[in-house]
Amino acid sequence: MFARGGKLFPKALALTGTVGGALAVHQYMDSRR
């Protein structure tokens, strides 16, 4: 299962990182206001 999802995992991780980064930026902008 893990070996088969090896191609999908990095993509999901990148997506999570992107969403997390956008959320962090949003929180940062919100706190500066």
C-alpha positions as a Markdown table, in Angstrom:
| # | Residue | x | y | z |
|---|---|---|---|---|
| 1 | Met | 0.0 | 0.0 | 0.0 |
| 2 | Phe | 2.8 | 2.4 | 1.0 |
| 3 | Ala | 4.9 | 1.5 | -2.0 |
| 4 | Arg | 1.9 | 2.0 | -4.4 |
| 5 | Gly | 1.1 | 5.3 | -2.8 |
| 6 | Gly | 4.7 | 6.4 | -3.0 |
| 7 | Lys | 4.0 | 8.7 | -6.0 |
| 8 | Leu | 0.9 | 10.2 | -4.3 |
| 9 | Phe | 2.5 | 10.8 | -1.0 |
| 10 | Pro | 4.9 | 13.6 | -2.1 |
| 11 | Lys | 2.1 | 15.3 | -3.9 |
| 12 | Ala | -0.2 | 15.2 | -0.9 |
| 13 | Leu | 2.7 | 16.4 | 1.3 |
| 14 | Ala | 3.4 | 19.3 | -1.1 |
| 15 | Leu | -0.3 | 20.2 | -1.1 |
| 16 | Thr | -0.4 | 20.2 | 2.7 |
| 17 | Gly | 2.7 | 22.4 | 2.8 |
| 18 | Thr | 1.2 | 24.8 | 0.3 |
| 19 | Val | -2.1 | 25.0 | 2.2 |
| 20 | Gly | -0.3 | 25.3 | 5.5 |
| 21 | Gly | 2.0 | 28.1 | 4.2 |
| 22 | Ala | -1.0 | 30.0 | 2.9 |
| 23 | Leu | -2.8 | 29.6 | 6.2 |
| 24 | Ala | 0.3 | 30.8 | 8.1 |
| 25 | Val | 0.6 | 33.9 | 5.8 |
| 26 | His | -3.1 | 34.6 | 6.4 |
| 27 | Gln | -2.7 | 34.3 | 10.1 |
| 28 | Tyr | 0.4 | 36.5 | 10.0 |
| 29 | Met | -1.4 | 39.2 | 8.0 |
| 30 | Asp | -4.4 | 39.0 | 10.4 |
| 31 | Ser | -2.2 | 39.5 | 13.5 |
| 32 | Arg | -0.5 | 42.5 | 12.0 |
| 33 | Arg | -3.7 | 44.3 | 11.4 |
